Amino acid sequence: MDKVLVTGGAGYIGSHACKALKAAGFIPVTFDSLVTGWRDAVKFGPFEEGDLQDRARLDEVFEKHQPIAVMHFAALSQVGESMVEPGLYWRHNVGGSLALIEAAVAADCKQFIFSSTCATYGDQDNVVLDESSPQYPINAYGASKRAIEDILRDFEAANDLKHVIFRYFNVAGADPEGEVGEFHQPETHLIPLMLDAIAGKRAALTVFGDDYDTPDGTCIRDYVHVCDLVDAHVLGLKWLQANKGSRVFNLGTGSGFSVREVLDHSRAVTNHVVPHEIGARRPGDCTKLVSGSFRAMEELGWKPKRSTLDKMISDAWRWHQNGHYSN
């Protein structure tokens, strides 16, 4: 079976991608530093520990496994942190990605799937965000991802590196079978924070701002189930294998939900009220981010199956009650 190198394969999205790749008949090779990932999450193929900025280690892994493609998830992704430590994001995200891309080209591995983000679009309220929308990132996280997109285009022009870029919106949920799930330390994502507050594992959830220009004053986001998301990545790999060329796809459902709506759905799913308090806005947070694109559905044949709030929260709640990792 063909191997696919999955950077960040011990993390939340990467581990789900490894499971999806195995189910699709590939061997996922996880490359992870375990700084934010978990060794326990590597269940579906070989594991190689290493840092993306270690070019010699990357060359060694490419030589050993000879993957046909790369799925690149490894990145720092905390918006607030990127606002106060931008250098960290430029060094890690951009520097590490450049080393990975150069290693892939040197190994003649020229199929590359990149995990980008809707944060590259910035704060464009009341604008339909499709793949042609201008990119105006307002934080170093989004800016670093946009820079990597530019690097990929330059390497395609120079080295024929074919790539699929996925700009996705808020990822949520967990593997319905409970093999892998979301577990960050520290946790920054809304749904697991909310479930922690319900379970009494942390103090009341802080809602960052209730004075945004939205119907209920809280931010609006487009949520996509992690299993649907990684299914799109497998379809993106098959797109490249069919020689259809480089392409950018948004991954969102087109439906936005406010923070308050998520809290209300959580109460219905878990039968618990979410303890919460209102805090100040966070620097770098956008008012509304919702995908207006259906390109992935039309061209890849992507069909989200679990991207409803009820399913995302119920899958996350099931994992939250039973799943955990340790290194």
Summary of the structure (lengths in Angstrom):
residues: 327
radius of gyration: 18.8
end to end distance: 28.5
largest distance: 55.8
contacts: 1159
relative contact order: 0.15
helix: 41%
strand: 19%
